Amino acid sequence: MNKLLKSIFVCAFLAVILIACSKDSEDNQDAAEETNANDNDTTQTETSDDDLKDELNIAYSAQPATIDPHITTAVATSDIMRGVYETLLATDENYEVKPMLAESYEVSDDGKEITFKIRQGVKFHNGKEMTVDDVVASMERWRTLSSRATPFADAKFEATDDQTVVFTLPEPISTTLPVLTGMLGSFAAIMPAEVIEAGDDSGVTEFIGTGPFQFDEWRQDSYVKLSKFDDYQAVEEEASGLAGKKEALVEEVYFHFVTDASTRVAGVLSGEYDIVHATPYDQAETIENSDVAVNHSVPGSTYIFLFNKEKEIFKDVRVRKAIRQGLDVASIMHGTFGNEEYYTLNHNLVMPYLTNLYNTDVGKAELEEYDLEAAKQELEELGVAGEEISLVTTRDYDDQYNASVVAQQQLEQMGLKVNLEVYDWPTLLDLTEDPEGFDLNIMGWGPQPEPTSYGFLRPGYDSGWIEGNEFFELIDEFRRQPSLEETAEAYEAIVQWLTDEVPFIKLGDSNRIATVSNKVNNFQFQDGFITWNISVSK
């Protein structure tokens, strides 16, 4: 492996390990029991097969719009389908790159080529053996459709023989390996070429991968069911993070879509559910006081207050700056989470555990410059006071809804008339793709290994339709840097542009609570739930 790219990748994830391995002090454990998500859970016990259940039941807070991992950044999709699909490379618990569907890989000295030797004998869930044609078809589809793959628009994947695939880039890109290995939204899943041919850009119609679980059923508004794939071909290396040996220790996995938070919590306490996604912060103590489940604090989201810049009112940067000045970001985050242990005020693009690598003071003062009266006066002078606008949100994610409620109140104090429109999660995603579908939105985005991988920095709807090429040229300049040390200036230029133009406002970052039954053995979390190598006692 090219030493330069490897050092960049390992350094970029070192902070992830530090934060994942840290524990709260005893004084802070009244809110949530912090565990190392990469280590085996302390509830793991020696059990025989007769002592184990056949099912793993996960109560999930939102239903995805699609389960095609190439075309959506939704974390719900990657959480559900990471046990179904696999990638060429994966990261272990130390975020070291390891082969998965690739037998090996090599980066050229100039960083412009990555050569993959593809594993032989790997079967898809339909019984077909994986070939280089499947790999090329999958990676080219991902490269074309995935927002994560935008840096690779001019690159290409080609098979050079029946076991070799070469990824050729016009120039080295420092973020290549993190993007190829990432399994958090819009990941590079390998699927049969014929499935790709039968599908289209809106999604495939069959969900066939190589993972330890196969897709069984999606009952809309109820659950997705996965079942054990008996012919799964595991690698022999020791299991670690998302890499190494995978084994399906349950026959079936259910992701139940339970939008009501109280129902999720009641379900894990009664034994109906084994794992709860997104336990409400105000119910953490209920879990702590029980003897049937524990809370795990896991990396949460980056919260983005997004302007739809296709709407006339928000085309004026002065309006956007005035709203930034009138938002009390600290109050929004506190009103959302209630406890400072669950959120961080952070103006940097990356989450707090990466600010030792990507950090600038640019933009900090502007975000902290809260002056409601000045904002109100500016909006009046601009002639937009009293304008009726929509703030779209969902109750499927309590954090996004609660943040929107507080923001609505603050916007109305500035003199705007704000309609809080509430939708289910799939509908909200559709609306935010439509220039006529919304005015404002607050959304939580999952952690990324480096600042330019976030979907809200890409051209199009996720960024609220940023105009002009200047910003995206800054993104390209960042990615062209040959080393981590040389990205500082390019990163600061990106943040400066965002501070000046205000296409969105970063509110802060959070940790999320996952609640796990004491009967679950070997619970692990790395960029999302891990459903393999986990069992449930009777």
C-alpha positions in Angstrom: 0.0 0.0 0.0 1.2 3.5 -0.8 2.7 4.8 2.4 1.5 8.3 1.9 -2.1 7.4 1.4 -1.9 4.9 4.2 -0.5 7.5 6.6 -3.2 10.0 5.6 -5.9 7.5 6.2 -4.7 6.2 9.5 -4.1 9.7 10.9 -7.5 10.8 9.7 -9.1 8.1 11.8 -6.8 8.2 14.8 -9.1 10.7 16.6 -12.0 8.4 16.0 -10.2 5.7 18.0 -9.4 8.1 20.8 -12.9 9.2 21.2 -14.4 5.7 20.8 -12.0 4.3 23.5 -12.7 7.1 26.0 -15.1 6.7 28.8 -17.0 9.3 30.7 -16.0 9.9 34.3 -18.1 8.3 37.0 -19.7 11.7 37.6 -21.1 11.6 34.1 -22.4 8.1 34.0 -25.9 9.0 35.3 -26.8 9.9 31.7 -25.5 7.1 29.6 -23.0 4.3 30.0 -20.2 5.1 27.6 -18.6 2.0 26.0 -15.9 1.4 23.4 -18.0 0.6 20.4 -15.2 -1.3 18.8 -14.7 -3.7 21.8 -16.8 -6.7 22.7 -19.7 -5.6 24.9 -19.4 -6.5 28.6 -22.7 -8.5 28.4 -21.0 -11.2 26.3 -21.1 -14.6 28.0 -20.3 -18.1 27.2 -23.5 -19.7 25.9 -24.4 -22.9 24.0 -26.6 -22.8 20.9 -29.5 -24.1 23.0 -29.3 -21.0 25.1 -29.6 -18.6 22.1 -32.5 -17.1 20.2 -32.9 -17.4 16.5 -33.8 -13.7 16.0 -32.2 -10.3 16.6 -34.9 -7.6 16.8 -33.9 -3.9 16.4 -36.3 -1.1 16.9 -35.3 1.6 14.4 -36.6 5.2 14.5 -37.1 5.7 10.8 -37.9 3.8 7.6 -35.5 4.6 4.7 -36.8 5.7 1.3 -34.7 3.1 -0.4 -32.4 0.2 0.6 -30.2 0.6 -2.5 -26.9 1.7 -0.9 -25.5 3.3 -4.0 -28.0 6.0 -4.3 -28.7 7.4 -0.8 -26.7 8.9 2.0 -29.4 7.9 4.5 -27.8 6.2 7.6 -30.9 4.0 7.9 -30.1 2.4 4.6 -26.5 1.6 5.5 -27.4 0.4 9.0 -29.9 -2.1 7.6 -27.9 -3.2 4.5 -24.3 -3.4 5.7 -24.9 -7.0 6.7 -26.3 -7.8 3.2 -23.7 -6.0 1.0 -19.9 -5.9 1.3 -17.2 -3.7 -0.2 -13.7 -4.4 -1.7 -12.0 -2.9 1.4 -13.1 -2.5 5.0 -11.7 -0.9 8.2 -10.8 -2.8 11.3 -11.4 -1.4 14.9 -8.3 0.7 14.5 -9.5 2.1 11.2 -6.7 0.3 9.4 -7.6 -0.7 5.8 -8.1 -4.4 5.3 -9.2 -6.4 2.2 -12.8 -7.7 2.2 -14.0 -8.8 -1.2 -10.6 -7.9 -2.5 -7.9 -10.6 -1.7 -5.3 -7.8 -1.8 -4.8 -4.3 -3.1 -1.8 -2.1 -4.0 -1.5 1.6 -4.5 0.9 2.8 -7.1 3.8 5.1 -6.1 2.2 8.1 -7.8 -1.2 7.4 -6.1 -3.0 7.3 -9.5 -3.8 3.6 -9.5 -5.2 1.1 -7.1 -5.0 -2.6 -8.2 -7.4 -5.0 -6.6 -7.0 -8.8 -6.7 -10.5 -10.1 -6.3 -11.3 -13.1 -4.0 -12.3 -16.3 -5.8 -15.2 -18.5 -4.8 -17.3 -15.8 -3.2 -21.0 -16.4 -3.8 -23.8 -13.9 -4.2 -27.1 -14.6 -2.4 -28.6 -15.9 -5.7 -25.9 -18.6 -5.9 -23.8 -17.0 -8.6 -20.1 -16.7 -8.0 -18.8 -13.1 -7.9 -16.6 -12.1 -10.9 -14.5 -9.1 -11.9 -17.4 -8.1 -14.2 -19.7 -7.8 -11.2 -17.1 -5.7 -9.4 -16.5 -3.3 -12.3 -20.3 -2.9 -12.9 -20.9 -2.2 -9.2 -18.0 0.2 -8.7 -18.9 2.1 -11.9 -22.5 2.4 -10.9 -21.4 3.6 -7.4 -18.9 6.0 -9.0 -21.6 7.4 -11.2 -24.6 7.6 -8.8 -23.1 8.0 -5.3 -22.7 11.4 -3.8 -19.7 10.0 -1.9 -18.0 9.3 -5.2 -18.1 12.8 -6.6 -14.3 13.2 -6.4 -14.0 10.3 -8.8 -16.0 11.7 -11.7 -13.1 11.3 -14.1 -11.7 8.1 -12.7 -12.6 4.6 -13.9 -12.7 0.9 -12.8 -11.5 -1.7 -15.3 -10.9 -5.4 -15.3 -7.4 -6.4 -16.6 -7.9 -10.1 -16.2 -10.3 -12.5 -14.5 -9.0 -11.7 -11.0 -7.8 -8.1 -11.3 -9.6 -4.8 -11.2 -7.7 -1.5 -11.6 -9.0 1.8 -10.3 -7.4 4.7 -12.3 -7.4 8.3 -11.2 -6.4 11.3 -13.3 -4.5 12.6 -10.2 -4.0 11.3 -6.7 -6.8 12.2 -4.2 -5.9 12.1 -0.6 -9.5 11.0 0.5 -9.7 7.9 -1.8 -9.2 5.2 0.8 -11.6 6.6 3.4 -14.3 6.9 0.7 -13.8 3.4 -0.7 -13.9 1.8 2.7 -16.7 3.9 4.2 -20.0 2.0 5.0 -21.9 5.0 6.4 -24.3 6.1 3.6 -24.0 5.7 -0.1 -21.3 3.0 0.2 -19.5 1.1 -2.6 -21.6 -2.2 -2.3 -20.8 -5.0 -4.7 -23.8 -6.6 -6.4 -24.4 -8.8 -9.5 -23.9 -7.1 -12.8 -27.3 -8.4 -14.1 -29.1 -6.8 -11.1 -27.5 -3.5 -12.1 -28.5 -4.0 -15.7 -32.1 -4.7 -14.6 -32.3 -1.6 -12.4 -31.9 2.1 -13.2 -30.7 5.3 -11.6 -33.7 5.3 -9.2 -32.7 2.0 -7.7 -32.2 -1.7 -8.2 -35.2 -4.0 -7.9 -33.4 -6.9 -6.3 -31.2 -6.6 -3.3 -28.5 -9.2 -3.7 -25.1 -9.0 -2.0 -22.4 -11.3 -0.6 -22.8 -10.6 3.1 -23.6 -13.0 6.0 -27.3 -12.0 5.8 -29.5 -11.9 2.7 -32.5 -9.7 2.1 -35.7 -11.4 2.8 -38.6 -9.0 3.0 -39.5 -5.3 3.3 -42.9 -4.8 4.7 -43.5 -1.1 4.3 -44.0 0.8 7.5 -43.4 -2.3 9.5 -40.0 -4.0 9.1 -37.1 -5.2 7.0 -36.3 -8.8 7.5 -32.9 -10.3 6.8 -32.0 -14.0 7.0 -28.8 -16.0 7.4 -26.9 -16.8 4.2 -25.8 -20.4 4.6 -23.2 -20.2 1.8 -21.5 -17.1 3.1 -17.7 -17.1 2.4 -16.0 -15.4 5.3 -12.4 -14.2 5.3 -10.2 -16.0 7.8 -8.7 -13.0 9.6 -9.9 -12.3 13.1 -13.0 -10.2 13.3 -12.3 -6.5 14.0 -14.5 -3.6 13.4 -16.0 -3.9 9.9 -13.2 -6.2 8.8 -12.2 -9.8 9.4 -14.3 -12.9 9.9 -18.1 -12.4 9.9 -20.6 -15.0 11.1 -24.3 -14.9 11.3 -25.1 -16.0 14.8 -28.9 -15.6 14.4 -31.2 -17.0 11.8 -33.1 -13.7 11.2 -32.6 -10.0 11.8 -35.6 -7.7 12.0 -35.3 -3.9 11.7 -38.7 -2.8 13.0 -39.7 0.8 12.1 -40.9 2.2 15.4 -41.2 6.0 15.0 -42.7 6.5 18.5 -39.7 6.8 20.9 -41.7 5.7 24.0 -42.7 2.5 22.2 -39.1 1.7 21.4 -38.0 2.1 25.0 -41.0 0.2 26.3 -40.2 -2.6 23.8 -36.6 -3.1 25.0 -37.7 -3.1 28.6 -40.4 -5.7 28.0 -38.1 -7.9 25.9 -39.8 -7.3 22.6 -36.7 -5.6 21.1 -33.1 -6.4 21.7 -31.6 -3.1 20.5 -33.1 0.3 20.3 -31.8 2.9 17.8 -31.9 6.6 18.9 -33.2 6.3 22.5 -34.6 9.7 23.5 -32.2 11.6 25.7 -35.0 12.3 28.3 -35.6 8.6 28.7 -31.9 7.6 29.3 -32.5 7.6 33.1 -35.4 5.1 32.7 -33.0 2.7 31.1 -30.3 3.3 33.7 -32.7 2.5 36.4 -33.7 -0.8 34.9 -31.9 -4.1 35.2 -32.7 -5.4 31.7 -30.8 -3.1 29.4 -27.9 -0.6 29.2 -27.2 2.6 27.2 -24.3 3.0 24.9 -23.2 6.5 23.8 -22.2 6.3 20.1 -21.2 9.0 17.6 -24.3 10.9 16.5 -24.9 13.6 14.0 -23.8 17.0 12.7 -26.7 19.4 12.5 -27.1 21.6 9.5 -29.6 24.5 9.2 -30.1 24.6 5.5 -31.4 27.4 3.3 -33.1 26.6 0.0 -31.2 29.1 -2.1 -33.6 28.4 -5.0 -36.2 30.4 -3.1 -36.1 34.2 -3.8 -35.9 35.2 -0.1 -32.8 33.1 0.5 -30.9 34.1 -2.6 -29.9 37.2 -0.8 -26.8 36.5 1.4 -27.8 39.4 3.6 -30.9 37.6 4.6 -28.9 34.4 5.4 -26.4 36.4 7.5 -29.2 38.1 9.4 -30.8 34.8 10.3 -27.4 33.5 11.4 -27.0 36.5 13.7 -30.5 36.0 15.1 -30.1 32.3 15.9 -29.1 31.4 19.4 -27.3 28.2 18.4 -26.5 27.3 22.0 -30.2 27.5 22.9 -31.2 25.3 19.9 -28.7 22.6 20.9 -29.7 22.7 24.6 -33.4 22.7 23.7 -32.8 19.6 21.6 -30.7 17.5 23.9 -31.2 19.0 27.4 -27.9 17.8 28.7 -24.5 19.2 27.6 -23.1 15.6 27.7 -25.0 14.8 24.5 -23.9 17.7 22.3 -21.0 20.0 21.4 -21.0 23.5 20.0 -18.6 23.2 17.2 -18.3 25.5 14.1 -15.8 23.2 12.3 -17.1 21.0 9.6 -15.9 17.8 11.2 -17.1 16.3 14.5 -15.1 17.2 17.6 -12.9 14.1 17.6 -11.4 15.2 14.3 -10.8 18.9 15.2 -7.2 18.0 16.1 -6.7 17.3 12.3 -9.1 19.8 10.8 -9.4 23.0 12.8 -9.7 26.7 12.2 -11.0 29.7 14.1 -12.6 31.1 10.9 -16.3 31.3 11.3 -16.4 30.9 15.1 -17.0 34.5 15.9 -19.8 34.8 13.3 -21.6 31.8 14.7 -21.4 33.1 18.2 -22.5 36.6 17.3 -26.0 36.3 18.6 -27.9 39.6 18.4 -31.7 39.1 18.0 -32.5 42.8 17.7 -29.9 43.5 15.1 -31.1 40.5 13.1 -34.7 41.7 13.3 -33.8 45.2 12.2 -31.8 43.9 9.3 -34.7 41.7 8.1 -37.1 44.6 8.3 -34.7 46.8 6.3 -34.4 44.1 3.7 -38.2 44.0 3.4 -38.6 40.4 4.3 -40.1 40.8 7.8 -43.5 39.0 7.9 -42.6 36.7 5.1 -44.3 33.3 5.3 -41.8 30.5 5.0 -41.8 26.7 5.7 -39.5 24.8 8.0 -39.8 21.1 7.1 -39.0 18.4 9.6 -39.9 14.9 10.8 -40.9 13.3 14.1 -39.1 10.1 13.0 -35.9 11.7 14.4 -36.7 13.4 17.7 -33.5 15.5 17.6 -34.3 17.0 14.2 -37.8 17.7 15.2 -36.9 19.3 18.6 -34.2 21.5 17.0 -36.8 22.6 14.4 -39.3 23.6 17.1 -36.7 25.8 18.9 -35.5 27.3 15.6 -39.1 28.1 14.6 -39.6 30.1 17.8 -36.4 32.0 17.2 -37.2 32.8 13.6 -40.6 34.1 14.5 -38.9 36.3 17.1 -36.9 37.8 14.2 -40.2 38.8 12.5 -40.6 35.9 10.1 -43.8 33.8 9.9 -42.7 30.2 10.0 -44.9 27.2 9.3 -43.5 24.0 10.8 -44.3 21.2 8.4 -44.0 17.7 9.7 -43.6 14.6 7.4 -42.4 11.1 7.7 -38.7 10.5 6.9 -39.0 9.3 3.3 -41.3 12.2 2.4 -39.0 14.7 4.0 -36.1 13.4 1.9 -38.2 13.8 -1.3 -39.2 17.3 -0.3 -35.6 18.4 0.3 -34.7 17.2 -3.2 -37.3 19.5 -4.7 -36.5 23.2 -5.2 -40.1 23.9 -4.6 -40.5 21.5 -1.7 -39.2 23.6 1.2 -37.7 26.8 2.4 -35.7 25.7 5.5 -34.6 22.4 7.0 -32.6 21.1 9.9 -31.1 17.7 9.3 -28.6 15.5 11.2 -25.7 14.1 9.1 -23.7 11.1 10.2 -19.9 11.3 10.9 -17.5 11.4 8.0 -13.8 10.7 8.0 -12.8 14.0 6.5 -14.6 17.3 5.9 -15.4 17.2 2.2 -17.3 13.9 2.3 -20.4 15.4 3.8 -23.4 15.3 1.4 -24.3 18.9 2.3 -21.1 20.0 0.6 -22.0 18.5 -2.8 -23.7 20.3 -5.7 -27.5 20.1 -5.7 -30.2 19.7 -3.2 -28.2 18.5 -0.2 -26.3 21.8 -0.2 -29.5 23.8 -0.9 -28.3 24.5 -4.4 -25.1 26.4 -3.9 -24.5 28.6 -6.9 -21.3 29.0 -8.9 -18.1 26.9 -9.2 -15.9 28.7 -6.8 -16.8 26.7 -3.8 -16.5 23.3 -5.5 -13.1 24.4 -6.9 -12.0 24.9 -3.2 -13.3 21.3 -2.5 -11.2 20.0 -5.3 -8.2 21.9 -4.1 -8.5 20.3 -0.7 -8.6 16.8 -2.2 -5.6 17.4 -4.4 -3.3 18.0 -1.4 -0.6 15.4 -1.2 -0.6 15.1 2.6 -2.7 15.7 5.6 -0.4 18.4 6.8 -0.9 20.3 3.6 -4.7 20.4 3.8 -4.9 23.1 6.6 -4.8 26.1 4.2 -7.3 24.5 1.8 -9.6 23.6 4.7 -9.5 27.1 6.1 -10.4 28.5 2.6 -13.4 26.2 2.5 -14.6 27.4 5.9 -14.0 31.0 5.0 -16.1 30.7 1.9 -18.9 29.1 3.9 -18.7 31.8 6.5 -18.9 34.6 3.9 -21.7 33.0 1.8 -23.7 31.2 4.5 -25.3 28.5 2.4 -26.1 26.8 5.7 -25.5 27.1 9.4 -23.8 24.4 11.3 -25.5 24.2 14.7 -23.3 21.6 16.5 -22.7 17.9 16.9 -24.2 15.2 19.1 -23.7 11.7 20.5 -26.6 9.3 20.2 -27.9 6.7 22.6 -28.3 3.1 21.6 -30.0 0.9 24.2 -29.1 -2.8 24.3 -30.8 -5.6 26.1 -28.6 -7.4 28.7 -29.4 -10.6 26.7 -27.4 -9.3 23.7 -23.9 -10.8 23.4 -21.1 -8.9 21.7 -22.8 -5.7 20.8 -20.6 -3.6 18.5 -20.9 -0.3 16.8 -18.6 1.1 14.2 -20.1 3.8 11.9 -23.4 2.0 12.6 -24.8 -1.2 13.9 -22.9 -4.5 13.3 -25.4 -7.4 13.0 -22.9 -10.2 12.5 -20.9 -11.9 15.3 -23.7 -11.0 17.7 -26.1 -13.3 19.5 -29.1 -13.1 21.8 -29.6 -15.2 24.9 -33.0 -16.7 25.7 
